[in-house]
């Protein structure tokens, strides 16, 4: 079975590709009005997902826990809700999705803090 690190890295790479293509599109059209959404896609979708993946790759005990799967689902949901939500808010079509996505992103980071504090970083040490 693959570690939870794999979906974190694979999804992060996919979001990076989407973010790069979106950046090229904004540059080509000289329309940067949605750059806050683009920035959040890159930050949460690529950077945070990759940092989380690196943590789980280095910390197999944490990666094997059920919380790691919940963390992945919560982070994925935050990106999928927040990015369109920011775009809708910028275009004055409502802020509900942006608010919901922000709460999901906050919960994702809070869960990550809990996982790190609970499991530490690195392989579990043998007890003496």
ChimeraX attribute file (.defattr): number of C-alpha atoms within 10 A of each C-alpha:
attribute: neighborCount
match mode: 1-to-1
recipient: residues
	/A:1	3
	/A:2	6
	/A:3	14
	/A:4	22
	/A:5	24
	/A:6	15
	/A:7	16
	/A:8	27
	/A:9	22
	/A:10	15
	/A:11	18
	/A:12	26
	/A:13	18
	/A:14	13
	/A:15	21
	/A:16	19
	/A:17	14
	/A:18	17
	/A:19	21
	/A:20	15
	/A:21	13
	/A:22	17
	/A:23	17
	/A:24	12
	/A:25	13
	/A:26	16
	/A:27	11
	/A:28	10
	/A:29	8
	/A:30	9
	/A:31	11
	/A:32	14
	/A:33	12
	/A:34	19
	/A:35	16
	/A:36	14
	/A:37	21
	/A:38	23
	/A:39	14
	/A:40	17
	/A:41	25
	/A:42	23
	/A:43	18
	/A:44	22
	/A:45	28
	/A:46	25
	/A:47	18
	/A:48	18
	/A:49	26
	/A:50	22
	/A:51	16
	/A:52	23
	/A:53	25
	/A:54	15
	/A:55	19
	/A:56	25
	/A:57	21
	/A:58	15
	/A:59	19
	/A:60	18
	/A:61	16
	/A:62	23
	/A:63	20
	/A:64	13
	/A:65	13
	/A:66	10
	/A:67	15
	/A:68	22
	/A:69	16
	/A:70	13
	/A:71	21
	/A:72	21
	/A:73	13
	/A:74	20
	/A:75	26
	/A:76	21
	/A:77	16
	/A:78	24
	/A:79	24
	/A:80	15
	/A:81	19
	/A:82	27
	/A:83	25
	/A:84	18
	/A:85	23
	/A:86	26
	/A:87	21
	/A:88	18
	/A:89	18
	/A:90	17
	/A:91	12
	/A:92	9
	/A:93	11
	/A:94	14
	/A:95	17
	/A:96	15
	/A:97	20
	/A:98	22
	/A:99	16
	/A:100	16
	/A:101	24
	/A:102	19
	/A:103	14
	/A:104	20
	/A:105	21
	/A:106	15
	/A:107	16
	/A:108	21
	/A:109	17
	/A:110	12
	/A:111	18
	/A:112	19
	/A:113	11
	/A:114	13
	/A:115	19
	/A:116	15
	/A:117	10
	/A:118	10
	/A:119	16
	/A:120	14
	/A:121	17
	/A:122	15
	/A:123	14
	/A:124	12
	/A:125	6
	/A:126	5
	/A:127	4
	/A:128	3
